[in-house]
Amino acid sequence: MSLRTSANRYAKALFDVALTEQADLAKIDQDLAGFSDLLAGNRELMLAAEQTGVPDAARIGIIERIADQLGLAGPLKKILVMLTADRKLVLVKHLSESYRERLLAHQNVVRGDLTSATPLAPEKAKAIEDSLSTVTGKKVHLTQHVDPSLIGGVVARIGSTVYDGSVKTQLAQLRHELSEAN
């Protein structure tokens, strides 16, 4: 089983428990991302939590103390202790990503990419997000990218759907139509 598949299962369990216990879902998301960053930046902590030579009680105790100091919610602390006991803290990064996807879906939010030839003014980007929100029926959050090869216009990608209003594509279509006419 892949790391991502395992992490998805843990994320589902964490989300379901947090929802049942009416925990602050967004805070768990932030805390989980913070813990993931802490692990990524502290190789010694990751090694101590994963090594077979370190007694289970000591490994679990370290994670419990960190969770208490960070003020992590009960469901998040429990799953981190469980992952530590099973020597699966390597899943935390994927767990964080998968949990965030579940949270956004629960909040009826989709993420996408917006590519333009030049940087867009914030109000233009907001107007595009609002238009796409109307089209999709969900709140849209776009990450902006710049690609000068587009010449002008924008390309928005949400999941597998692409909204292409770039000059580059319009020129390619015009070229195709002209070649078909000959």
N, C-alpha and C positions, 0 to 999 in steps of 0.2 A: 504494500500500500504506500502511495507517495506521501510526502510530507504535507502537501497541499490537501490531499483527501483526508488525512488524519486531522489536520488543523480545522478543516470544514466541520467535521463531526464535533470537535471540542467547541468550536464557535457556536454551533447550533445549540449545544447543551448549555453553554454559558448564557447565550441570549435568552433561551427559553426560561432558564432559572431566574435570570435577572428580571425578565418580564413578569413572571409569576410572583416574585417577591416585591414587585413594584420598585425596583432599584432605579437609580438614575442611569439610564442607558447611555446617555452622552458622556457622563463622567466615567463610566466604565470604559468606554471607547478611548477617552483621553488618557486614563490611567494605564490601560493596557498598552497603548502606543508608547507612553513614557517608560513603562517597564521594559518593553521591547528595546527601546533606545538604550536604556541602562544596561541591559544584557549585551547588546551589540558593542557598547563602549567599554565593557569591563570583562575582558577575557578571563581573568582570574576567577571572577564570580561564576561565569559559565562553566569553567572547568571544575570548580568546587561543587557545583550543583549537579554535575553530570558524572563525575568520576566514581568508579566502583570502589576505590580504596577509602573513600570518605563514608563514615557510617551514615545510615539512612536518617537517624535522629538529628545528626549534625547538619546534613544537607537541608532537611526540611526546616530545621530551626533557623537557619540562615534566611531562607525565603520567607518564613513567617515573620521574622524580625523586620526584614525589609518591607514587607507588605504592611505591617503595623506602622512603621515609621512614615511610609508614604500615605497612610490612611486609605488603603484600598478597600473597596466594598467587599462584603462577605463572599458573594458568589465568585468574584475575581480572585480573591485570596484562596478560596477553596480549590479552584481549578489550577492555580499556580502551584499549590502544595501537591495536588494530585500529579501534575506533570513532573514535578521534582521527584516525587516518590517513584515514578515510573521511568525516570531519567529521560524525559521527553521535552525538556525546556527548549530544545532546538526548534520546537514547533511555534514558539511564541510569536515570532515575526509573522508567520503565515496565519496564525490564530488572530492576530491583531488585524491583518488585512481582511480576513474572512468575516470577522465580527463587524468591522466597519461597513462592509458590503451589506450585511444583514440589517444593520442599523439604518443605513440609507434607504434600503428597500422598505423598511418599516415606516420610515418618515416620508415615503413616496418621493424620494429624491433619486435622480439619475445623474451620473457624471459623464462628461464627454470632453472632447477636444475641439478647440476653435483655432484654426490656422488662418492667418492673413499674411498679405505681402509685406505689410508694415505694422508696427504695434498699433493696437486700437485704443482709442480713448475709453476710459472706464464707462462712460455713459453709452457709448456704442456697443460695447461688450454686454452691458446690462440689458440693452434693448434686444440684442440677439438672444440672450438667455431667456428673456420674457417671451419673445416670439416662439422659441422652441418649447418653452413650458406650455404655451397654449396648444401647440401642435401635438405634443406628447401626452398632455394631461398630467404631467408630473413636474415637480420643481427641478429645474436643470441647473447644474453647476458645471461651468466650462473652465478647462485649463487652457490658457492661451499659448500659442506658438507662433513664430514668425517664419515664413518661407518665402523669400523674395521671388522664387521661380513662379509663384502664382500670378505675378504681374499686378493683380488687383483683385478685389472681391474677397470672399471668405469661403472656407470649407469647414463645416461642422460635422463631427462624427460622434454619434451617441450609440454605443453598442455596435451593432453591425449596420446601422443606418447612417448613410452619408448624405448630407445636404451640401451640394457643391455649387457655389455661385461664383467660382473663380473665373477670371478672365482667361487664364490658361485653358481651362476646360471649354469655355465658350469658343475660343479660337480653334481648338482641336475639333470641336463639333462642326464649326463653319468649314474648316479644311476638309473634313470628311464629306460634308454635303456638297461642296464644290467638286470634289473628286468623283463623287457619285453622279453628278450632273453631266460630266464629260464622257 
